[in-house]
Amino acid sequence: MYLTPEKKIEFFEKYGESAVNTGSSEAQIALFSYRISHLTDHLRTNKKDFSTQRALITLVGKRRSLLDYLKKKDINRYRAIIKDLNLRR
């Protein structure tokens, strides 16, 4: 299993304020980014897995909308998460 509960807690501790704050935008963006990278690697070897491709496109859209929300609310937090996760843009 690629995403264990311990790994999730690690993301929430690092990017959220605490391990129990699972709803912070930064933590959600970091979690989506991890899942996107995993699905991208999977699709490199399994090119015809179209259900995974659809899930990847959905995750990218969710991450984009969270990034847009964060950019509108607090530009400094947006720039910090972009720099920390090495996202383009």
Backbone torsions as a table, in degrees:
resi	resn	phi	psi	omega
1	MET	NA	128.4	-172.8
2	TYR	-83.6	-24.7	-177.0
3	LEU	-123.6	91.7	-179.6
4	THR	-84.2	161.0	176.7
5	PRO	-59.4	-32.2	177.8
6	GLU	-66.5	-37.9	178.5
7	LYS	-66.2	-39.8	177.1
8	LYS	-62.6	-44.7	179.1
9	ILE	-61.3	-38.1	177.6
10	GLU	-60.9	-42.8	177.4
11	PHE	-63.3	-44.0	-177.1
12	PHE	-68.4	-33.6	176.7
13	GLU	-70.5	-38.9	-176.0
14	LYS	-75.8	-44.5	-172.8
15	TYR	-102.1	-24.8	174.9
16	GLY	-92.1	-179.0	178.1
17	GLU	-74.7	-32.2	179.8
18	SER	-152.7	177.2	-178.2
19	ALA	-71.2	-23.3	-178.3
20	VAL	-90.5	-11.4	178.7
21	ASN	-87.1	81.0	-175.8
22	THR	-86.8	-6.0	-175.3
23	GLY	-100.5	1.4	-179.3
24	SER	-67.1	145.9	-176.0
25	SER	-61.6	-41.7	-179.0
26	GLU	-62.4	-42.1	-179.9
27	ALA	-66.1	-40.9	179.2
28	GLN	-65.8	-40.8	178.7
29	ILE	-63.7	-42.2	179.2
30	ALA	-64.7	-41.2	178.9
31	LEU	-65.7	-43.2	177.2
32	PHE	-62.5	-39.7	-179.7
33	SER	-63.7	-40.4	177.8
34	TYR	-63.7	-44.9	179.9
35	ARG	-66.1	-38.1	178.7
36	ILE	-63.4	-43.1	179.2
37	SER	-64.9	-37.5	178.4
38	HIS	-66.1	-45.2	-179.9
39	LEU	-66.9	-33.3	177.9
40	THR	-64.5	-43.0	176.9
41	ASP	-63.2	-39.8	178.9
42	HIS	-63.2	-40.3	-177.6
43	LEU	-74.5	-19.3	175.5
44	ARG	-66.7	-33.8	179.9
45	THR	-92.9	-28.0	-178.4
46	ASN	-117.1	80.8	-171.8
47	LYS	-68.5	-23.6	-175.7
48	LYS	-101.3	15.7	178.4
49	ASP	-85.3	87.0	-171.1
50	PHE	-77.3	-25.9	177.5
51	SER	-69.6	-36.7	175.5
52	THR	-69.3	-36.1	177.5
53	GLN	-62.8	-40.4	178.1
54	ARG	-66.5	-40.8	177.6
55	ALA	-63.6	-38.1	178.5
56	LEU	-63.9	-44.4	179.4
57	ILE	-63.4	-38.3	177.2
58	THR	-63.6	-44.1	179.4
59	LEU	-64.5	-39.5	178.8
60	VAL	-63.6	-39.3	177.7
61	GLY	-65.7	-40.3	178.1
62	LYS	-65.1	-42.9	178.9
63	ARG	-64.2	-40.5	179.4
64	ARG	-62.5	-42.1	-179.6
65	SER	-68.1	-36.5	175.3
66	LEU	-66.5	-38.9	177.7
67	LEU	-65.8	-39.2	177.0
68	ASP	-63.5	-41.6	177.6
69	TYR	-61.9	-45.9	-178.8
70	LEU	-65.7	-36.3	178.0
71	LYS	-64.6	-38.9	-179.8
72	LYS	-71.6	-36.5	-176.7
73	LYS	-80.7	-48.9	-175.4
74	ASP	-149.5	103.6	-174.1
75	ILE	-66.6	-31.0	-179.6
76	ASN	-69.3	-41.0	176.4
77	ARG	-65.8	-36.8	177.9
78	TYR	-62.2	-48.6	-179.8
79	ARG	-64.1	-36.3	179.5
80	ALA	-65.6	-43.7	-178.4
81	ILE	-70.9	-35.3	176.7
82	ILE	-62.7	-43.9	-179.0
83	LYS	-69.5	-40.0	-177.1
84	ASP	-68.3	-37.8	-178.2
85	LEU	-92.7	-1.5	-179.1
86	ASN	57.0	45.3	176.1
87	LEU	-89.2	143.1	176.0
88	ARG	-73.1	152.9	174.4
89	ARG	109.9	NA	NA
